[in-house]
């Protein structure tokens, strides 16, 4: 019965694992879009006078960064991260290539049972 099913506790291992997976996906997506924006779209805009890729990738990155932000905050609250760790992780989503480094660091620390 549907009434018998209960959601896992907010800070259970299962809930934290799901939040970590969401964070990892969003960090990868945001990182790829940001790299494409800086490596492909911006040179096209400034050297070939083709502004459309910046508009498309910039908008996509902006909206998806909002989802990344929410997934990182969700994981931080569930895992009781330090404020410094949460802020550094969120800022890393705005710097090309750093979202990949931050994602690996967060994953390693989370799997080792350390606070971020």
N, CA, C and O atoms as CSV, one atom per row, in Angstrom:
chain,resi,resn,atom,element,x,y,z
A,1,UNK,N,N,0.818,-1.186,0.000
A,1,UNK,CA,C,0.000,0.000,0.000
A,1,UNK,C,C,0.862,1.250,0.000
A,1,UNK,O,O,1.958,1.266,0.559
A,2,UNK,N,N,0.359,2.279,-0.624
A,2,UNK,CA,C,1.112,3.523,-0.724
A,2,UNK,C,C,1.295,4.177,0.639
A,2,UNK,O,O,2.298,4.854,0.863
A,3,UNK,N,N,0.359,3.991,1.544
A,3,UNK,CA,C,0.455,4.608,2.860
A,3,UNK,C,C,1.564,3.975,3.699
A,3,UNK,O,O,2.089,4.610,4.613
A,4,UNK,N,N,1.922,2.726,3.391
A,4,UNK,CA,C,2.960,2.042,4.153
A,4,UNK,C,C,4.355,2.510,3.785
A,4,UNK,O,O,5.285,2.386,4.581
A,5,UNK,N,N,4.504,3.048,2.584
A,5,UNK,CA,C,5.825,3.513,2.159
A,5,UNK,C,C,6.154,4.830,2.820
A,5,UNK,O,O,5.324,5.736,2.894
A,6,UNK,N,N,7.382,4.920,3.300
A,6,UNK,CA,C,7.829,6.180,3.885
A,6,UNK,C,C,9.124,6.586,3.210
A,6,UNK,O,O,9.912,5.744,2.781
A,7,UNK,N,N,9.325,7.870,3.125
A,7,UNK,CA,C,10.562,8.386,2.540
A,7,UNK,C,C,11.689,8.188,3.541
A,7,UNK,O,O,11.466,8.219,4.751
A,8,UNK,N,N,12.911,7.982,3.031
A,8,UNK,CA,C,14.034,7.850,3.966
A,8,UNK,C,C,14.245,9.158,4.719
A,8,UNK,O,O,13.909,10.237,4.230
A,9,UNK,N,N,14.802,9.039,5.905
A,9,UNK,CA,C,15.084,10.238,6.700
A,9,UNK,C,C,15.978,11.187,5.916
A,9,UNK,O,O,16.789,10.755,5.097
A,10,UNK,N,N,15.826,12.467,6.168
A,10,UNK,CA,C,16.546,13.494,5.414
A,10,UNK,C,C,18.062,13.321,5.473
A,10,UNK,O,O,18.755,13.619,4.500
A,11,UNK,N,N,18.578,12.848,6.589
A,11,UNK,CA,C,20.017,12.696,6.705
A,11,UNK,C,C,20.449,11.223,6.749
A,11,UNK,O,O,21.514,10.899,7.273
A,12,UNK,N,N,19.616,10.343,6.197
A,12,UNK,CA,C,19.999,8.931,6.133
A,12,UNK,C,C,21.058,8.724,5.049
A,12,UNK,O,O,21.237,9.568,4.171
A,13,UNK,N,N,21.745,7.609,5.123
A,13,UNK,CA,C,22.784,7.321,4.126
A,13,UNK,C,C,22.198,7.248,2.724
A,13,UNK,O,O,22.826,7.692,1.764
A,14,UNK,N,N,21.003,6.692,2.602
A,14,UNK,CA,C,20.356,6.575,1.299
A,14,UNK,C,C,20.025,7.958,0.725
A,14,UNK,O,O,20.240,8.206,-0.462
A,15,UNK,N,N,19.507,8.848,1.557
A,15,UNK,CA,C,19.160,10.197,1.099
A,15,UNK,C,C,20.413,10.980,0.733
A,15,UNK,O,O,20.414,11.725,-0.247
A,16,UNK,N,N,21.478,10.818,1.510
A,16,UNK,CA,C,22.726,11.518,1.214
A,16,UNK,C,C,23.342,10.980,-0.075
A,16,UNK,O,O,23.868,11.751,-0.878
A,17,UNK,N,N,23.282,9.666,-0.278
A,17,UNK,CA,C,23.816,9.077,-1.516
A,17,UNK,C,C,23.064,9.597,-2.734
A,17,UNK,O,O,23.675,9.885,-3.763
A,18,UNK,N,N,21.739,9.719,-2.627
A,18,UNK,CA,C,20.945,10.252,-3.739
A,18,UNK,C,C,21.280,11.718,-3.993
A,18,UNK,O,O,21.384,12.142,-5.144
A,19,UNK,N,N,21.449,12.489,-2.925
A,19,UNK,CA,C,21.813,13.904,-3.067
A,19,UNK,C,C,23.196,14.042,-3.686
A,19,UNK,O,O,23.425,14.934,-4.503
A,20,UNK,N,N,24.113,13.170,-3.304
A,20,UNK,CA,C,25.462,13.201,-3.895
A,20,UNK,C,C,25.402,12.897,-5.387
A,20,UNK,O,O,26.093,13.538,-6.179
A,21,UNK,N,N,24.586,11.931,-5.770
A,21,UNK,CA,C,24.454,11.602,-7.196
A,21,UNK,C,C,23.884,12.781,-7.980
A,21,UNK,O,O,24.365,13.091,-9.070
A,22,UNK,N,N,22.870,13.435,-7.435
A,22,UNK,CA,C,22.303,14.618,-8.107
A,22,UNK,C,C,23.358,15.709,-8.242
A,22,UNK,O,O,23.482,16.337,-9.294
A,23,UNK,N,N,24.115,15.931,-7.175
A,23,UNK,CA,C,25.173,16.944,-7.208
A,23,UNK,C,C,26.215,16.605,-8.272
A,23,UNK,O,O,26.631,17.481,-9.030
A,24,UNK,N,N,26.634,15.358,-8.334
A,24,UNK,CA,C,27.666,14.955,-9.298
A,24,UNK,C,C,27.201,15.176,-10.733
A,24,UNK,O,O,27.963,15.656,-11.572
A,25,UNK,N,N,25.947,14.823,-11.012
A,25,UNK,CA,C,25.410,15.026,-12.361
A,25,UNK,C,C,25.388,16.507,-12.703
A,25,UNK,O,O,25.827,16.906,-13.781
A,26,UNK,N,N,24.875,17.324,-11.786
A,26,UNK,CA,C,24.768,18.752,-12.066
A,26,UNK,C,C,26.140,19.414,-12.171
A,26,UNK,O,O,26.324,20.313,-12.991
A,27,UNK,N,N,27.101,18.989,-11.359
A,27,UNK,CA,C,28.449,19.557,-11.447
A,27,UNK,C,C,29.068,19.239,-12.806
A,27,UNK,O,O,29.737,20.085,-13.399
A,28,UNK,N,N,28.848,18.037,-13.292
A,28,UNK,CA,C,29.391,17.656,-14.595
A,28,UNK,C,C,28.724,18.446,-15.719
A,28,UNK,O,O,29.403,18.964,-16.605
A,29,UNK,N,N,27.415,18.535,-15.682
A,29,UNK,CA,C,26.682,19.264,-16.724
A,29,UNK,C,C,27.089,20.735,-16.740
A,29,UNK,O,O,27.380,21.289,-17.800
A,30,UNK,N,N,27.111,21.361,-15.574
A,30,UNK,CA,C,27.478,22.779,-15.488
A,30,UNK,C,C,28.928,22.978,-15.930
A,30,UNK,O,O,29.237,23.951,-16.619
A,31,UNK,N,N,29.806,22.075,-15.543
A,31,UNK,CA,C,31.208,22.177,-15.941
A,31,UNK,C,C,31.398,22.070,-17.440
A,31,UNK,O,O,32.154,22.841,-18.031
A,32,UNK,N,N,30.715,21.113,-18.059
A,32,UNK,CA,C,30.822,20.946,-19.519
A,32,UNK,C,C,30.289,22.182,-20.232
A,32,UNK,O,O,30.917,22.679,-21.167
A,33,UNK,N,N,29.139,22.679,-19.797
A,33,UNK,CA,C,28.581,23.874,-20.439
A,33,UNK,C,C,29.491,25.086,-20.275
A,33,UNK,O,O,29.645,25.881,-21.202
A,34,UNK,N,N,30.084,25.227,-19.111
A,34,UNK,CA,C,30.962,26.377,-18.884
A,34,UNK,C,C,32.225,26.286,-19.736
A,34,UNK,O,O,32.686,27.292,-20.275
A,35,UNK,N,N,32.776,25.096,-19.856
A,35,UNK,CA,C,33.956,24.918,-20.711
A,35,UNK,C,C,33.593,25.204,-22.165
A,35,UNK,O,O,34.345,25.880,-22.867
A,36,UNK,N,N,32.447,24.695,-22.623
A,36,UNK,CA,C,32.012,24.974,-24.001
A,36,UNK,C,C,31.794,26.470,-24.209
A,36,UNK,O,O,32.125,27.012,-25.263
A,37,UNK,N,N,31.248,27.116,-23.220
A,37,UNK,CA,C,31.007,28.557,-23.315
A,37,UNK,C,C,32.319,29.319,-23.478
A,37,UNK,O,O,32.416,30.211,-24.321
A,38,UNK,N,N,33.316,28.977,-22.688
A,38,UNK,CA,C,34.586,29.711,-22.728
A,38,UNK,C,C,35.493,29.279,-23.877
A,38,UNK,O,O,36.201,30.108,-24.449
A,39,UNK,N,N,35.480,27.988,-24.223
A,39,UNK,CA,C,36.421,27.476,-25.223
A,39,UNK,C,C,35.870,27.553,-26.645
A,39,UNK,O,O,36.630,27.718,-27.599
A,40,UNK,N,N,34.553,27.434,-26.787
A,40,UNK,CA,C,33.968,27.422,-28.134
A,40,UNK,C,C,33.171,28.691,-28.420
A,40,UNK,O,O,33.438,29.395,-29.394
A,41,UNK,N,N,32.190,28.977,-27.564
A,41,UNK,CA,C,31.241,30.049,-27.871
A,41,UNK,C,C,31.863,31.448,-27.831
A,41,UNK,O,O,31.620,32.262,-28.721
A,42,UNK,N,N,32.653,31.722,-26.815
A,42,UNK,CA,C,33.233,33.069,-26.722
A,42,UNK,C,C,34.226,33.364,-27.851
A,42,UNK,O,O,34.201,34.467,-28.396
A,43,UNK,N,N,35.100,32.419,-28.220
A,43,UNK,CA,C,35.947,32.695,-29.392
A,43,UNK,C,C,35.133,32.906,-30.672
A,43,UNK,O,O,35.483,33.742,-31.506
A,44,UNK,N,N,34.042,32.142,-30.823
A,44,UNK,CA,C,33.192,32.360,-31.997
A,44,UNK,C,C,32.586,33.759,-31.988
A,44,UNK,O,O,32.492,34.408,-33.031
A,45,UNK,N,N,32.181,34.215,-30.827
A,45,UNK,CA,C,31.579,35.545,-30.733
A,45,UNK,C,C,32.592,36.643,-31.035
A,45,UNK,O,O,32.302,37.568,-31.794
A,46,UNK,N,N,33.778,36.542,-30.444
A,46,UNK,CA,C,34.718,37.652,-30.552
A,46,UNK,C,C,35.655,37.578,-31.759
A,46,UNK,O,O,36.161,38.605,-32.210
A,47,UNK,N,N,35.889,36.373,-32.286
A,47,UNK,CA,C,36.798,36.261,-33.428
A,47,UNK,C,C,36.075,36.021,-34.749
A,47,UNK,O,O,36.601,36.370,-35.806
A,48,UNK,N,N,34.874,35.430,-34.711
A,48,UNK,CA,C,34.147,35.144,-35.939
A,48,UNK,C,C,32.836,35.918,-36.022
A,48,UNK,O,O,32.082,35.759,-36.982
A,49,UNK,N,N,32.559,36.752,-35.026
A,49,UNK,CA,C,31.342,37.573,-35.000
A,49,UNK,C,C,30.073,36.719,-35.106
A,49,UNK,O,O,29.145,37.054,-35.842
A,50,UNK,N,N,30.052,35.608,-34.354
A,50,UNK,CA,C,28.885,34.726,-34.296
A,50,UNK,C,C,28.430,34.678,-32.831
A,50,UNK,O,O,28.938,33.864,-32.059
A,51,UNK,N,N,27.483,35.535,-32.440
A,51,UNK,CA,C,27.111,35.631,-31.022
A,51,UNK,C,C,26.108,34.586,-30.523
A,51,UNK,O,O,25.930,34.441,-29.313
A,52,UNK,N,N,25.456,33.863,-31.422
A,52,UNK,CA,C,24.386,32.953,-31.020
A,52,UNK,C,C,24.828,31.862,-30.034
A,52,UNK,O,O,24.097,31.596,-29.080
A,53,UNK,N,N,25.994,31.217,-30.220
A,53,UNK,CA,C,26.381,30.182,-29.251
A,53,UNK,C,C,26.536,30.711,-27.825
A,53,UNK,O,O,26.235,29.998,-26.868
A,54,UNK,N,N,27.002,31.950,-27.673
A,54,UNK,CA,C,27.130,32.523,-26.331
A,54,UNK,C,C,25.747,32.701,-25.720
A,54,UNK,O,O,25.547,32.439,-24.534
A,55,UNK,N,N,24.807,33.139,-26.520
A,55,UNK,CA,C,23.445,33.321,-26.017
A,55,UNK,C,C,22.853,31.995,-25.560
A,55,UNK,O,O,22.290,31.905,-24.468
A,56,UNK,N,N,22.978,30.977,-26.382
A,56,UNK,CA,C,22.391,29.671,-26.066
A,56,UNK,C,C,23.112,29.018,-24.882
A,56,UNK,O,O,22.474,28.616,-23.909
A,57,UNK,N,N,24.432,28.914,-24.968
A,57,UNK,CA,C,25.182,28.241,-23.899
A,57,UNK,C,C,25.176,29.042,-22.605
A,57,UNK,O,O,25.123,28.469,-21.516
A,58,UNK,N,N,25.230,30.354,-22.719
A,58,UNK,CA,C,25.191,31.195,-21.519
A,58,UNK,C,C,23.868,31.073,-20.787
A,58,UNK,O,O,23.841,30.981,-19.560
A,59,UNK,N,N,22.778,31.073,-21.526
A,59,UNK,CA,C,21.462,30.912,-20.919
A,59,UNK,C,C,21.314,29.526,-20.299
A,59,UNK,O,O,20.827,29.391,-19.177
A,60,UNK,N,N,21.738,28.491,-21.037
A,60,UNK,CA,C,21.653,27.126,-20.516
A,60,UNK,C,C,22.497,26.978,-19.252
A,60,UNK,O,O,22.058,26.379,-18.270
A,61,UNK,N,N,23.704,27.525,-19.285
A,61,UNK,CA,C,24.566,27.442,-18.096
A,61,UNK,C,C,23.920,28.164,-16.915
A,61,UNK,O,O,23.961,27.664,-15.790
A,62,UNK,N,N,23.336,29.307,-17.152
A,62,UNK,CA,C,22.707,30.061,-16.071
A,62,UNK,C,C,21.578,29.301,-15.403
A,62,UNK,O,O,21.516,29.220,-14.176
A,63,UNK,N,N,20.685,28.745,-16.206
A,63,UNK,CA,C,19.564,27.989,-15.647
A,63,UNK,C,C,20.043,26.714,-14.959
A,63,UNK,O,O,19.565,26.363,-13.880
A,64,UNK,N,N,20.979,26.032,-15.585
A,64,UNK,CA,C,21.457,24.782,-14.993
A,64,UNK,C,C,22.345,25.037,-13.776
A,64,UNK,O,O,22.427,24.194,-12.883
A,65,UNK,N,N,23.010,26.194,-13.733
A,65,UNK,CA,C,23.758,26.537,-12.523
A,65,UNK,C,C,22.800,26.682,-11.345
A,65,UNK,O,O,23.141,26.318,-10.220
A,66,UNK,N,N,21.609,27.208,-11.597
A,66,UNK,CA,C,20.615,27.324,-10.523
A,66,UNK,C,C,20.276,25.936,-9.969
A,66,UNK,O,O,20.148,25.769,-8.756
A,67,UNK,N,N,20.134,24.950,-10.842
A,67,UNK,CA,C,19.872,23.578,-10.380
A,67,UNK,C,C,21.092,22.997,-9.666
A,67,UNK,O,O,20.958,22.286,-8.670
A,68,UNK,N,N,22.282,23.306,-10.182
A,68,UNK,CA,C,23.516,22.893,-9.511
A,68,UNK,C,C,23.566,23.487,-8.107
A,68,UNK,O,O,23.883,22.791,-7.142
A,69,UNK,N,N,23.252,24.765,-7.999
A,69,UNK,CA,C,23.250,25.456,-6.717
A,69,UNK,C,C,22.314,24.756,-5.734
A,69,UNK,O,O,22.684,24.496,-4.590
A,70,UNK,N,N,21.101,24.454,-6.191
A,70,UNK,CA,C,20.133,23.787,-5.319
A,70,UNK,C,C,20.598,22.389,-4.918
A,70,UNK,O,O,20.430,21.987,-3.767
A,71,UNK,N,N,21.176,21.651,-5.854
A,71,UNK,CA,C,21.636,20.301,-5.522
A,71,UNK,C,C,22.819,20.347,-4.560
A,71,UNK,O,O,22.922,19.497,-3.676
A,72,UNK,N,N,23.705,21.316,-4.714
A,72,UNK,CA,C,24.846,21.450,-3.807
A,72,UNK,C,C,24.391,21.882,-2.417
A,72,UNK,O,O,24.900,21.376,-1.417
A,73,UNK,N,N,23.446,22.803,-2.342
A,73,UNK,CA,C,22.922,23.238,-1.047
A,73,UNK,C,C,22.193,22.087,-0.369
A,73,UNK,O,O,22.337,21.887,0.837
A,74,UNK,N,N,21.413,21.331,-1.129
A,74,UNK,CA,C,20.722,20.163,-0.579
A,74,UNK,C,C,21.719,19.164,0.012
A,74,UNK,O,O,21.536,18.684,1.130
A,75,UNK,N,N,22.763,18.859,-0.739
A,75,UNK,CA,C,23.789,17.931,-0.257
A,75,UNK,C,C,24.503,18.501,0.969
A,75,UNK,O,O,24.765,17.775,1.928
A,76,UNK,N,N,24.812,19.780,0.940
A,76,UNK,CA,C,25.507,20.413,2.067
A,76,UNK,C,C,24.665,20.349,3.343
A,76,UNK,O,O,25.187,20.072,4.422
A,77,UNK,N,N,23.376,20.604,3.217
A,77,UNK,CA,C,22.504,20.560,4.390
A,77,UNK,C,C,22.328,19.134,4.906
A,77,UNK,O,O,22.356,18.898,6.114
A,78,UNK,N,N,22.149,18.198,4.000
A,78,UNK,CA,C,21.983,16.794,4.413
A,78,UNK,C,C,23.250,16.257,5.075
A,78,UNK,O,O,23.175,15.502,6.044
A,79,UNK,N,N,24.402,16.644,4.555
A,79,UNK,CA,C,25.679,16.102,5.033
A,79,UNK,C,C,26.337,16.965,6.096
A,79,UNK,O,O,27.394,16.620,6.624
A,80,UNK,N,N,25.699,18.098,6.407
A,80,UNK,CA,C,26.227,19.018,7.429
A,80,UNK,C,C,27.641,19.501,7.108
A,80,UNK,O,O,28.555,19.397,7.925
A,81,UNK,N,N,27.790,20.034,5.890
A,81,UNK,CA,C,29.064,20.601,5.471
A,81,UNK,C,C,29.363,21.849,6.294
A,81,UNK,O,O,28.477,22.427,6.922
A,82,UNK,N,N,30.627,22.249,6.276
A,82,UNK,CA,C,30.989,23.542,6.853
A,82,UNK,C,C,30.528,24.637,5.888
A,82,UNK,O,O,30.354,24.383,4.696
A,83,UNK,N,N,30.335,25.834,6.394
A,83,UNK,CA,C,29.933,26.951,5.537
A,83,UNK,C,C,31.016,27.239,4.498
A,83,UNK,O,O,30.711,27.505,3.336
A,84,UNK,N,N,32.267,27.185,4.915
A,84,UNK,CA,C,33.381,27.426,3.995
A,84,UNK,C,C,33.384,26.399,2.860
A,84,UNK,O,O,33.552,26.768,1.698
A,85,UNK,N,N,33.200,25.129,3.180
A,85,UNK,CA,C,33.180,24.087,2.163
A,85,UNK,C,C,32.034,24.269,1.177
A,85,UNK,O,O,32.203,24.069,-0.026
A,86,UNK,N,N,30.869,24.649,1.693
A,86,UNK,CA,C,29.703,24.856,0.829
A,86,UNK,C,C,29.932,26.037,-0.109
A,86,UNK,O,O,29.640,25.941,-1.301
A,87,UNK,N,N,30.446,27.139,0.406
A,87,UNK,CA,C,30.666,28.334,-0.422
A,87,UNK,C,C,31.723,28.063,-1.494
A,87,UNK,O,O,31.544,28.440,-2.652
A,88,UNK,N,N,32.812,27.415,-1.114
A,88,UNK,CA,C,33.856,27.105,-2.101
A,88,UNK,C,C,33.306,26.204,-3.196
A,88,UNK,O,O,33.598,26.409,-4.374
A,89,UNK,N,N,32.516,25.215,-2.820
A,89,UNK,CA,C,31.931,24.308,-3.802
A,89,UNK,C,C,31.003,25.060,-4.753
A,89,UNK,O,O,31.023,24.816,-5.960
A,90,UNK,N,N,30.199,25.964,-4.227
A,90,UNK,CA,C,29.276,26.729,-5.066
A,90,UNK,C,C,30.022,27.663,-6.012
A,90,UNK,O,O,29.628,27.812,-7.169
A,91,UNK,N,N,31.080,28.287,-5.541
A,91,UNK,CA,C,31.857,29.188,-6.394
A,91,UNK,C,C,32.566,28.409,-7.506
A,91,UNK,O,O,32.732,28.923,-8.613
A,92,UNK,N,N,32.976,27.189,-7.220
A,92,UNK,CA,C,33.683,26.378,-8.227
A,92,UNK,C,C,32.819,26.103,-9.457
A,92,UNK,O,O,33.352,25.807,-10.527
A,93,UNK,N,N,31.507,26.195,-9.323
A,93,UNK,CA,C,30.628,26.010,-10.474
A,93,UNK,C,C,30.634,27.174,-11.443
A,93,UNK,O,O,30.018,27.104,-12.506
A,94,UNK,N,N,31.326,28.246,-11.085
A,94,UNK,CA,C,31.371,29.430,-11.949
A,94,UNK,C,C,32.725,29.619,-12.622
A,94,UNK,O,O,32.909,30.566,-13.386
A,95,UNK,N,N,33.674,28.729,-12.346
A,95,UNK,CA,C,35.019,28.852,-12.897
A,95,UNK,C,C,35.306,27.639,-13.776
A,95,UNK,O,O,35.203,26.506,-13.306
A,96,UNK,N,N,35.665,27.854,-15.051
A,96,UNK,CA,C,35.882,26.710,-15.946
A,96,UNK,C,C,36.865,25.700,-15.355
A,96,UNK,O,O,37.885,26.069,-14.773
A,97,UNK,N,N,36.541,24.445,-15.514
A,97,UNK,CA,C,37.320,23.275,-15.085
A,97,UNK,C,C,37.294,23.039,-13.575
A,97,UNK,O,O,37.537,21.914,-13.139
A,98,UNK,N,N,37.010,24.049,-12.768
A,98,UNK,CA,C,37.023,23.846,-11.324
A,98,UNK,C,C,35.836,23.045,-10.822
A,98,UNK,O,O,35.925,22.420,-9.766
A,99,UNK,N,N,34.724,23.045,-11.553
A,99,UNK,CA,C,33.594,22.233,-11.094
A,99,UNK,C,C,33.963,20.747,-11.118
A,99,UNK,O,O,33.466,19.971,-10.301
A,100,UNK,N,N,34.830,20.351,-12.050
A,100,UNK,CA,C,35.268,18.952,-12.105
A,100,UNK,C,C,36.161,18.615,-10.910
A,100,UNK,O,O,36.034,17.546,-10.313
A,101,UNK,N,N,37.056,19.527,-10.571
A,101,UNK,CA,C,37.951,19.323,-9.428
A,101,UNK,C,C,37.131,19.283,-8.134
A,101,UNK,O,O,37.339,18.412,-7.289
A,102,UNK,N,N,36.210,20.219,-7.986
A,102,UNK,CA,C,35.384,20.272,-6.777
A,102,UNK,C,C,34.516,19.022,-6.670
A,102,UNK,O,O,34.348,18.478,-5.579
A,103,UNK,N,N,33.968,18.567,-7.780
A,103,UNK,CA,C,33.121,17.365,-7.758
A,103,UNK,C,C,33.912,16.161,-7.291
A,103,UNK,O,O,33.423,15.375,-6.481
A,104,UNK,N,N,35.128,16.006,-7.789
A,104,UNK,CA,C,35.958,14.862,-7.378
A,104,UNK,C,C,36.346,14.972,-5.906
A,104,UNK,O,O,36.350,13.974,-5.186
A,105,UNK,N,N,36.671,16.182,-5.459
A,105,UNK,CA,C,37.037,16.384,-4.061
A,105,UNK,C,C,35.857,16.096,-3.142
A,105,UNK,O,O,36.004,15.404,-2.134
A,106,UNK,N,N,34.691,16.624,-3.488
A,106,UNK,CA,C,33.493,16.389,-2.680
A,106,UNK,C,C,33.166,14.902,-2.642
A,106,UNK,O,O,32.885,14.359,-1.574
A,107,UNK,N,N,33.200,14.242,-3.787
A,107,UNK,CA,C,32.887,12.813,-3.839
A,107,UNK,C,C,33.864,12.013,-2.982
A,107,UNK,O,O,33.455,11.132,-2.225
A,108,UNK,N,N,35.142,12.317,-3.101
A,108,UNK,CA,C,36.150,11.593,-2.319
A,108,UNK,C,C,35.914,11.780,-0.827
A,108,UNK,O,O,35.943,10.818,-0.061
A,109,UNK,N,N,35.681,13.029,-0.419
A,109,UNK,CA,C,35.471,13.298,1.004
A,109,UNK,C,C,34.174,12.666,1.511
A,109,UNK,O,O,34.135,12.118,2.613
A,110,UNK,N,N,33.127,12.744,0.712
A,110,UNK,CA,C,31.843,12.165,1.127
A,110,UNK,C,C,31.961,10.654,1.286
A,110,UNK,O,O,31.445,10.089,2.250
A,111,UNK,N,N,32.628,10.008,0.361
A,111,UNK,CA,C,32.783,8.554,0.429
A,111,UNK,C,C,33.694,8.124,1.572
A,111,UNK,O,O,33.578,7.007,2.076
A,112,UNK,N,N,34.597,9.005,1.979
A,112,UNK,CA,C,35.494,8.714,3.109
A,112,UNK,C,C,34.839,9.075,4.446
A,112,UNK,O,O,35.400,8.807,5.509
A,113,UNK,N,N,33.660,9.678,4.387
A,113,UNK,CA,C,32.950,10.051,5.609
A,113,UNK,C,C,33.436,11.346,6.232
A,113,UNK,O,O,33.165,11.611,7.403
A,114,UNK,N,N,34.154,12.159,5.462
A,114,UNK,CA,C,34.661,13.435,5.965
A,114,UNK,C,C,33.684,14.549,5.674
A,114,UNK,O,O,32.873,14.443,4.754
A,115,UNK,N,N,33.751,15.625,6.455
A,115,UNK,CA,C,32.954,16.810,6.165
A,115,UNK,C,C,33.635,17.627,5.084
A,115,UNK,O,O,34.862,17.666,4.998
A,116,UNK,N,N,32.854,18.257,4.289
A,116,UNK,CA,C,33.392,19.106,3.224
A,116,UNK,C,C,33.480,20.513,3.743
A,116,UNK,O,O,33.908,21.413,3.020
